[in-house]
Amino acid sequence: MMKRTTGILLTVQMAMILAVVIIRLYCCQYNFAVMSCVSDVTAKSAVVAAGFNMSEDNERNVEDMVMQIVYQLARRSVVKVTVKDAAGSGIIWKIEDGIVIASNRHLLLKDVRAEVTFGNQETVNAVIMGYSQQYDIGFIKIPEEAVTDSILRDIYETVPVLYESELENAKKAFGQSYAGKRILQVGAVIDKGTVNFSSGSIRGLTFIPLFNTNVLETECFSRAGMSGGGVFDEYGRFLGMISGGDVPENSEKREAELTYSIPPVLIESEYRKILEDTAN
């Protein structure tokens, strides 16, 4: 089947995940653990009631419960970014002297300012810090004085998996560790009735000329508004920022069946360059 590379085009309405599973988080720079504070029986009942990845016999396995917990964390790392008449997603990259958000350059190029909407529906103004000269990466910042206590209570800084993506041995090691692993892709809530998320698996790191680099390729549907959102592994770690995907030529729904995401190592590298440029 012929395919073409395009941006994410379609929004699909889905039911909100039932927020009955309570989680405790122990975070550091590179990993963290998630633990359920309810019994297995209660957790299983909650997941069944939520209808998350329901199988024919209505039974849940441990992986389904883990991914629901990951979703509850991941959605707090993703925000809606609006620039003029366009909207997409963003990733909370740093919480220091305000909030720094990573998103797609193709969205941020539209203006020098943006609006950021958090999961609690609070909206604040942000200034565009700068963009990558090579990749579809850009950054915006919300000043510290604009960050409310309610926003801070509702968000998490991403926990990126950083690896040297341009070194062949590092790419090979990543491929061996993550190929076929289950992942969750989360984008912003574009309207109050829509949740942008999907689950799938990792295919590997692939060089895509359009993105001018090796990107994370996932077998997972992507929809409108998910560009700038995140790919998270089963431990809730951030693996990539969604930038585009392949849509079948004859697709009626215009959903991407394969998604391409920018690795965190490139996001971190470009962020440091922008900080250096700002300092100079």
NUFI-882790 format. One record per residue (C-alpha): x, y, z; residue number from 1; chain; residue in one letter. Coordinates in Angstrom, 1 decimal. Layout:
<<X Y Z> NUM A a>,
...
END
This chain:
<<0.0 0.0 0.0> 1 A m>,
<<1.4 3.4 -0.9> 2 A m>,
<<1.8 5.8 2.0> 3 A k>,
<<2.9 9.4 2.3> 4 A r>,
<<4.4 11.3 5.2> 5 A t>,
<<2.2 13.9 6.6> 6 A t>,
<<1.3 15.7 9.8> 7 A g>,
<<-1.3 14.5 12.2> 8 A i>,
<<-4.8 15.3 10.8> 9 A l>,
<<-7.7 13.8 12.7> 10 A l>,
<<-9.2 14.0 16.2> 11 A t>,
<<-11.1 11.0 17.5> 12 A v>,
<<-13.3 11.3 20.6> 13 A q>,
<<-12.5 8.7 23.3> 14 A m>,
<<-13.7 8.1 26.8> 15 A a>,
<<-11.7 9.5 29.7> 16 A m>,
<<-9.8 7.0 31.7> 17 A i>,
<<-11.4 6.4 35.1> 18 A l>,
<<-9.2 8.2 37.6> 19 A a>,
<<-9.7 5.8 40.5> 20 A v>,
<<-6.2 4.3 40.5> 21 A v>,
<<-4.2 6.3 42.9> 22 A i>,
<<-0.4 6.5 42.3> 23 A i>,
<<2.7 7.3 44.2> 24 A r>,
<<5.7 8.6 42.3> 25 A l>,
<<9.4 8.5 43.2> 26 A y>,
<<11.3 10.5 40.6> 27 A c>,
<<14.9 11.1 39.6> 28 A c>,
<<16.5 12.3 36.4> 29 A q>,
<<16.4 9.0 34.5> 30 A y>,
<<13.9 6.7 36.0> 31 A n>,
<<11.1 6.3 38.6> 32 A f>,
<<8.8 3.7 40.0> 33 A a>,
<<5.0 3.8 40.1> 34 A v>,
<<3.0 1.9 42.7> 35 A m>,
<<-0.7 1.4 43.0> 36 A s>,
<<-2.1 2.3 46.4> 37 A c>,
<<-5.2 0.2 46.0> 38 A v>,
<<-5.6 -3.6 46.2> 39 A s>,
<<-5.3 -5.8 43.0> 40 A d>,
<<-9.0 -6.6 43.3> 41 A v>,
<<-10.0 -2.9 43.4> 42 A t>,
<<-7.6 -2.0 40.6> 43 A a>,
<<-8.9 -4.7 38.4> 44 A k>,
<<-12.5 -3.7 39.0> 45 A s>,
<<-11.6 0.0 38.2> 46 A a>,
<<-9.9 -0.9 35.0> 47 A v>,
<<-12.8 -3.0 33.9> 48 A v>,
<<-15.2 -0.2 34.7> 49 A a>,
<<-13.0 2.2 32.7> 50 A a>,
<<-13.2 0.0 29.6> 51 A g>,
<<-9.5 0.4 28.9> 52 A f>,
<<-8.4 -2.0 26.1> 53 A n>,
<<-11.3 -4.3 26.9> 54 A m>,
<<-10.8 -7.9 25.8> 55 A s>,
<<-13.7 -10.2 24.8> 56 A e>,
<<-13.8 -11.9 28.2> 57 A d>,
<<-13.7 -8.6 30.1> 58 A n>,
<<-10.5 -9.6 32.0> 59 A e>,
<<-7.5 -7.3 32.6> 60 A r>,
<<-3.9 -8.2 32.8> 61 A n>,
<<-1.2 -6.5 34.7> 62 A v>,
<<0.1 -4.7 31.6> 63 A e>,
<<-3.3 -3.0 31.1> 64 A d>,
<<-3.3 -1.7 34.7> 65 A m>,
<<0.3 -0.5 34.4> 66 A v>,
<<-0.5 1.4 31.2> 67 A m>,
<<-3.4 3.1 32.8> 68 A q>,
<<-1.2 4.3 35.6> 69 A i>,
<<1.3 5.5 33.0> 70 A v>,
<<-1.5 7.5 31.3> 71 A y>,
<<-2.4 9.2 34.5> 72 A q>,
<<1.2 10.4 34.8> 73 A l>,
<<1.9 11.1 31.1> 74 A a>,
<<-1.2 13.3 30.7> 75 A r>,
<<0.2 15.7 33.4> 76 A r>,
<<3.3 16.1 31.3> 77 A s>,
<<1.4 17.2 28.2> 78 A v>,
<<-0.2 20.6 27.5> 79 A v>,
<<-2.2 22.2 24.7> 80 A k>,
<<-0.2 24.9 22.8> 81 A v>,
<<-2.2 27.5 20.8> 82 A t>,
<<-0.4 29.9 18.4> 83 A v>,
<<-2.8 32.2 16.6> 84 A k>,
<<-5.4 30.0 14.9> 85 A d>,
<<-3.4 26.7 15.2> 86 A a>,
<<-3.3 24.3 18.1> 87 A a>,
<<-1.1 21.3 19.0> 88 A g>,
<<0.6 19.7 22.0> 89 A s>,
<<3.7 20.4 24.1> 90 A g>,
<<5.8 18.6 26.6> 91 A i>,
<<6.7 20.0 30.0> 92 A i>,
<<10.5 20.0 29.6> 93 A w>,
<<11.8 21.9 32.7> 94 A k>,
<<10.2 23.4 35.8> 95 A i>,
<<12.7 26.0 36.9> 96 A e>,
<<12.3 29.8 37.0> 97 A d>,
<<8.9 29.2 35.4> 98 A g>,
<<7.9 26.3 33.0> 99 A i>,
<<9.7 25.5 29.8> 100 A v>,
<<7.7 23.5 27.2> 101 A i>,
<<9.0 21.7 24.1> 102 A a>,
<<6.9 21.6 21.0> 103 A s>,
<<7.1 21.5 17.2> 104 A n>,
<<8.9 24.2 15.4> 105 A r>,
<<6.2 24.2 12.6> 106 A h>,
<<3.6 25.3 15.2> 107 A l>,
<<5.8 27.9 17.1> 108 A l>,
<<7.0 29.6 13.9> 109 A l>,
<<3.6 31.2 13.5> 110 A k>,
<<4.2 33.9 16.2> 111 A d>,
<<6.4 35.0 19.1> 112 A v>,
<<3.8 34.2 21.7> 113 A r>,
<<1.6 31.3 22.5> 114 A a>,
<<-1.2 30.2 24.9> 115 A e>,
<<-0.7 27.2 27.1> 116 A v>,
<<-3.6 25.2 28.5> 117 A t>,
<<-3.0 22.7 31.2> 118 A f>,
<<-5.0 19.6 32.1> 119 A g>,
<<-7.0 21.6 34.8> 120 A n>,
<<-8.1 24.0 31.9> 121 A q>,
<<-6.0 26.9 33.2> 122 A e>,
<<-4.6 29.0 30.3> 123 A t>,
<<-1.6 31.2 30.6> 124 A v>,
<<0.6 33.2 28.1> 125 A n>,
<<4.0 32.0 27.1> 126 A a>,
<<6.9 33.5 25.2> 127 A v>,
<<8.6 31.6 22.4> 128 A i>,
<<12.2 31.1 23.4> 129 A m>,
<<13.5 29.8 20.0> 130 A g>,
<<13.6 27.0 17.5> 131 A y>,
<<16.1 24.4 16.3> 132 A s>,
<<17.7 25.3 13.0> 133 A q>,
<<17.8 21.6 11.9> 134 A q>,
<<14.9 19.8 13.5> 135 A y>,
<<11.2 20.2 14.2> 136 A d>,
<<11.8 21.4 17.7> 137 A i>,
<<11.0 24.6 19.5> 138 A g>,
<<10.6 25.9 23.1> 139 A f>,
<<8.3 28.3 24.9> 140 A i>,
<<8.5 29.6 28.4> 141 A k>,
<<5.9 30.6 31.0> 142 A i>,
<<7.4 33.2 33.4> 143 A p>,
<<7.5 32.1 37.1> 144 A e>,
<<5.0 34.9 38.2> 145 A e>,
<<2.4 33.4 35.9> 146 A a>,
<<2.6 29.9 37.3> 147 A v>,
<<-0.1 29.3 39.9> 148 A t>,
<<-0.1 26.7 42.7> 149 A d>,
<<-2.9 24.8 41.1> 150 A s>,
<<-0.9 24.5 37.9> 151 A i>,
<<2.1 23.2 39.8> 152 A l>,
<<-0.1 20.6 41.6> 153 A r>,
<<-1.4 19.3 38.3> 154 A d>,
<<1.8 18.9 36.3> 155 A i>,
<<5.0 16.7 36.1> 156 A y>,
<<8.3 17.3 34.4> 157 A e>,
<<9.0 14.6 31.8> 158 A t>,
<<11.6 11.9 32.7> 159 A v>,
<<13.5 11.5 29.4> 160 A p>,
<<15.4 8.5 28.3> 161 A v>,
<<18.6 10.2 27.1> 162 A l>,
<<20.9 8.2 24.8> 163 A y>,
<<23.5 9.2 22.1> 164 A e>,
<<21.2 8.6 19.2> 165 A s>,
<<23.9 9.5 16.6> 166 A e>,
<<26.2 6.8 17.8> 167 A l>,
<<25.6 3.5 16.0> 168 A e>,
<<26.3 1.3 19.1> 169 A n>,
<<23.9 3.5 21.2> 170 A a>,
<<21.2 3.1 18.5> 171 A k>,
<<21.8 -0.6 18.3> 172 A k>,
<<21.6 -0.9 22.1> 173 A a>,
<<18.3 1.1 22.2> 174 A f>,
<<16.8 -1.0 19.4> 175 A g>,
<<17.6 -4.2 21.3> 176 A q>,
<<16.2 -2.9 24.5> 177 A s>,
<<13.0 -1.3 23.2> 178 A y>,
<<12.0 -3.0 19.9> 179 A a>,
<<8.5 -4.3 20.3> 180 A g>,
<<8.0 -2.7 23.7> 181 A k>,
<<4.5 -1.4 24.5> 182 A r>,
<<4.1 2.4 24.5> 183 A i>,
<<1.5 5.0 25.1> 184 A l>,
<<1.2 8.1 23.0> 185 A q>,
<<-0.5 11.1 24.6> 186 A v>,
<<-1.5 14.5 23.1> 187 A g>,
<<-3.3 17.5 24.4> 188 A a>,
<<-7.0 17.7 25.1> 189 A v>,
<<-7.9 19.9 22.1> 190 A i>,
<<-11.5 20.3 23.4> 191 A d>,
<<-13.1 19.5 26.7> 192 A k>,
<<-14.7 16.3 25.4> 193 A g>,
<<-11.7 14.8 23.6> 194 A t>,
<<-8.7 12.8 24.9> 195 A v>,
<<-5.9 12.2 22.5> 196 A n>,
<<-4.1 9.0 23.4> 197 A f>,
<<-3.3 5.7 21.8> 198 A s>,
<<-1.3 2.6 22.6> 199 A s>,
<<1.0 0.6 20.4> 200 A g>,
<<4.6 -0.7 20.1> 201 A s>,
<<8.0 0.5 19.1> 202 A i>,
<<9.4 -0.4 15.7> 203 A r>,
<<12.8 1.2 16.1> 204 A g>,
<<14.9 4.2 15.2> 205 A l>,
<<14.6 5.1 11.5> 206 A t>,
<<16.3 7.9 9.5> 207 A f>,
<<13.5 9.9 7.8> 208 A i>,
<<14.8 12.6 5.4> 209 A p>,
<<11.8 14.9 6.2> 210 A l>,
<<13.0 15.2 9.8> 211 A f>,
<<16.7 15.3 8.9> 212 A n>,
<<17.5 12.8 11.7> 213 A t>,
<<16.8 9.3 13.2> 214 A n>,
<<13.3 9.4 14.7> 215 A v>,
<<11.5 6.9 16.9> 216 A l>,
<<9.1 4.9 14.7> 217 A e>,
<<6.0 3.5 16.5> 218 A t>,
<<3.2 1.3 15.3> 219 A e>,
<<0.6 3.4 16.9> 220 A c>,
<<-2.3 5.6 15.6> 221 A f>,
<<-1.9 9.4 15.8> 222 A s>,
<<-4.6 12.0 15.5> 223 A r>,
<<-5.0 15.7 15.2> 224 A a>,
<<-3.6 17.7 18.1> 225 A g>,
<<-1.1 14.9 19.0> 226 A m>,
<<1.9 16.6 17.3> 227 A s>,
<<4.1 17.9 20.0> 228 A g>,
<<2.8 15.3 22.4> 229 A g>,
<<4.8 12.5 23.9> 230 A g>,
<<5.6 8.8 23.6> 231 A v>,
<<6.0 7.1 27.0> 232 A f>,
<<7.2 3.6 27.9> 233 A d>,
<<5.6 1.2 30.4> 234 A e>,
<<7.6 2.9 33.2> 235 A y>,
<<6.3 6.4 32.3> 236 A g>,
<<9.6 7.5 30.8> 237 A r>,
<<9.6 10.0 27.9> 238 A f>,
<<10.9 8.4 24.7> 239 A l>,
<<10.0 11.0 22.0> 240 A g>,
<<8.0 14.0 20.9> 241 A m>,
<<5.5 13.3 18.2> 242 A i>,
<<6.2 15.2 15.0> 243 A s>,
<<4.3 13.3 12.2> 244 A g>,
<<3.4 10.0 10.7> 245 A g>,
<<2.4 7.9 7.6> 246 A d>,
<<-1.2 8.0 6.4> 247 A v>,
<<-2.4 5.4 3.9> 248 A p>,
<<-3.3 7.0 0.5> 249 A e>,
<<-6.9 5.6 0.6> 250 A n>,
<<-7.5 6.3 4.3> 251 A s>,
<<-10.9 7.9 5.0> 252 A e>,
<<-10.2 8.8 8.6> 253 A k>,
<<-6.8 10.3 7.8> 254 A r>,
<<-5.2 8.7 10.9> 255 A e>,
<<-1.5 7.9 10.9> 256 A a>,
<<-0.8 4.2 11.3> 257 A e>,
<<2.9 4.8 11.9> 258 A l>,
<<4.1 7.7 14.0> 259 A t>,
<<7.5 9.5 14.0> 260 A y>,
<<8.8 11.1 17.1> 261 A s>,
<<12.0 13.1 17.9> 262 A i>,
<<14.3 11.5 20.5> 263 A p>,
<<14.8 13.3 23.8> 264 A p>,
<<18.5 13.5 23.3> 265 A v>,
<<18.0 15.9 20.4> 266 A l>,
<<15.5 17.9 22.3> 267 A i>,
<<17.9 18.3 25.2> 268 A e>,
<<20.8 19.2 22.8> 269 A s>,
<<18.7 21.9 21.0> 270 A e>,
<<17.5 23.3 24.4> 271 A y>,
<<21.1 23.8 25.5> 272 A r>,
<<21.9 25.5 22.3> 273 A k>,
<<19.0 28.0 22.7> 274 A i>,
<<20.1 28.7 26.3> 275 A l>,
<<23.6 29.4 25.1> 276 A e>,
<<22.4 31.7 22.4> 277 A d>,
<<20.2 33.5 24.9> 278 A t>,
<<23.1 33.9 27.3> 279 A a>,
<<25.2 35.4 24.5> 280 A n>,
END
